[in-house]
Amino acid sequence: MTFWYTADLHFGHESIIPNARRPFRDTAHMDAALIEALWQKVGPEDDLWIIGDFAFGPKVKDPDWLLALFGQLPGARRHLIVGNHDGPLTQALPWDSVSLLAEAEDPAADLPVTLCHYPMMTWNGARKGALHLFGHVHGNWQGSANSLNVGVDVWNHAPVTIAEAARRAKALPKHKHWKDVEPRA
């Protein structure tokens, strides 16, 4: 069993294509490519964590469209960390969990992994090396040495494991305000 993390899928959102400079012709092309990328990585016994902004746009008002989209997601368990575009219909889908913030007990991590759609300055276990995974900022910021953007716009439109996230995070500088919020770290 592997935990996979992703954010900012924005299924059905036409204007995200030019706004985030996504290489898709239209939402049908984007949605199909994102689903395919998920299926290429997430296995039948895996957990899929969507860290906000599952879908957006006029189609989100159609519960049948949302349920059909949800039904295409791979994995044994699917979790939603609520983002700013995840309204009541999205939250009402048959997720295995829905929350604003979570500490995932990833079997591949030594410490819980803190998940929030929004980048945070500090979190439980931060001083001990616990990673924080987020989305929301699309390609505008990769993150820092212990807080990483796992949005599709910075990961070639695919989900990532905690090992992949940790490798990338180690290559990034410490957040410039880390010493202000965690002075003993």
N, C-alpha and C positions, 0 to 999 in steps of 0.2 A: 504494500500500500504506500502510495506517494501522495504528498500534498502538493497541489499546483495552485499558483497564485496569479491573478491577473486583475486588471482594472480598466475602467473607461472604454468598455466595448462599444457603447452607444449604438446598439443594434437599432436599425430603422431611422437613424438620424442623418438626413441628407446633408445638412450644412457642416457636419463634423468632417466630411471628406475634404472640402477646401480649407476649413479652419485649422485642421490638424495636419494638412498636407498628406492625407492618406492616398495611396496609389490605386484607388478604385474608381470605376466608371460611374457607379450609382450605389444605392443602398442594397439592392439585391446582390450585386457583386461583392460588396463589403461584407454583408451578413453571411453569405456563403463561404467566403474566404476565412472569416473569423471562426465559424463553426468548424470548418475543415482543419484549421490550425489547432483548435482545441482537441479534436479527435485524433490528430497526429501525436499528441503528447499524453493526454489524460486517458488512463486505462480504466477498465471496468470495475476495479477494486479501489480506485483512487478517490481522493477528496478534491473538489474544485472549489476554491475560494474566489469569489468575485468581489473585489474591494471597491464597489461602487460604480454607479452609472452603467447598469446593465443595458438599458434601452431608453430611447428618447424620441420624441416627435409625435405626430398625429396617430400613428399606429398603436402607440402605447395605451391609447384610450379604448382599444379593442381587446377585451379579455381573452377572446378566442385566439387572436394573433399572438398575444403574450404567452398563452399556455402552449401553443404549437411551437413557438420559439424555445421556450423552456424545455419542452420535450425533446429537443434536438441536442441538449447539453449532455456531454459524456460524464462518466464518473458514477461511483456508488453513492456518494453524498455530495450535495451541492449547497454551498453556503453563500449568503449575501451579507456583505457589510454595506450598510445603506449609504448611498452617495446623494448628492444634491439633486440628481435627476431620477431617483428611485421613489416614485410615488406609491400610494396605497395599493394600486393594482399589481405593481411589480412586487411589492413586499408580501402580497397575499398569495403569490405563487407557492407551490409545494416545496419550498426550500427546506433543507434539514436544519438550518438555523438562520435567523435574521437578527442582526444587531447593529448598533452604531459603532461599536468598538468591540474587539474580541482579542483574547490571548489564545492563539492556536497552539495546541500541544502537538506540534509536528514531530513525528517519530525520528526525523533526521536532524533535529535541532537539539542542542544541549539545554536551551532555555526556551520558555514560551516565546512565540513570535507575536508581536503586537500588531494588529491590523486595524487601520482606520482609513477611511477614504481621504482624509485630509492630512497633510504633513504635520507632524507634531514636533515640539522642541524636546520633550522628554517623556518617558513612559516607564512602567514597572520593569525592573531589571536592566535598564539602560546602562547603568554604571558597571554592570557585570557582563555586558556584551550582548544583551538581547537586542535583536533586530526589530525595527519598525518598518512595515511595508505599507505603502500608500499609493494613491492615484491622484486624481483631481487636476493636476497641473499639466497633464498631457506631455508634450515634449519640451516644456519650458524649463524643467529642472530635473536632473537625474537623481538627486538626493545627496547624501553625505556618507561618511564612513560607517554609520550605523542606522541610517534611515534611508530607505530606498524606494524609488518610484518603480512600481511594477506594472504601470500602464502599458497597453498594447502599442502606444505610439513610440515607446523607447525600447521595446522588446520584439521588434519585427512581427508585431500582431499576434504573438503567441504567449501562452502562459509560461511561468518559470517555477523551478523548484527552489527551496531554501538554499541549497548548495550553490546554485547559479546566482541567486540574489546576493549571498554572502561574498562570493568571489568578486562580483562587481562592486559591492559596497566597500570592500577592502581597498580597491583601487581609487576610491574617491577621497577627497580631503575631509577632515572633520568639519562639521558645521561651524561657521564663524562665530556663532553665539553659544556653542557648546560649553565653553568655560563659564559663561554667565549663568547657565541653568544647572550645570553639574560641575561645580568648581573643584570637587575632589576627584573627578574622573581623570 
